[in-house]
Amino acid sequence: MHKGIFVTGTDTGVGKTLVTGLLARYLSENGVKVVTQKWVETGARGESADVLSHIALMGRKRSDFADHLEDMAPYVLGFAASPHLAARMENKRIDPAVIESSFTRLGEAFDLVIIEGAGGMMVPLDDEITVADIVGRLGLPVVVVAENKLGTINQCLLTAEAARKRGIEIAALVLNRLSRSGSEQILRDNPRIISKMTGVETVGELPFSRDTEELYGCFRPVGEKIWEKIIA
């Protein structure tokens, strides 16, 4: 079994935080000692808002992870931008070794680490290193989260192609509806054509809803399929 799963998006704001938290809840309820991680968060001060959201979605408390919070969010930067620019604005450097060490420590304390990415797979951490470089180095399987809309096909195919070129396994695709608008014909066809052209299974779609419990009810079969793929 892999010690980690990386959750990436095809864009910012597509539902990575939600999927990360719900997957952590599902696995925790099924006996897995799980923790989440956000390697770099921008547009935040002090603590990672995304990690705190993961904890809330899991139905847990911040104090449950008190000994691990620093490793759960090794880089928290104030400027809401790509990590490379946010770090530069604070005269900091994002060190891949720091990220990898924090992941290793969490992996020693927990059965599984679920990492939420920042934006998409190819987001730069500096002028040379991308998030994908670290994912590839750690050998992490990837779950892709995409908003189901017009334009999603291209985004998903580009993400899959970038991953393949780096030897990264995409284990599953999760689609997310962020509004009630859109052509149903397009939205129903997106998972079919994406899966056919990438060979990656679309394991489910989350409906448009602001009710966390409703979303979790829809997510359970998705979580089961992801887990089966990761432990296979």
Secondary structure, DSSP 8 states (H G I E B T S, - for coil): --SEEEEEESSTTSSHHHHHHHHHHHHHHTT--EEEEESEEES-SSS-HHHHHHHHHTT--GGGGTTTHHHH-SEEESS-S-HHHHHHHTT----HHHHHHHHHHHHHHSSEEEEEEEEETT-BSSSS-BHHHHHHHHT--EEEEEE-STTHHHHHHHHHHHHHHTT--EEEEEEE--SS-S-HHHHHHHHHHHHHHH---EEEEE-S-S-HHHHHHHHHHHHHHHHHHHH-
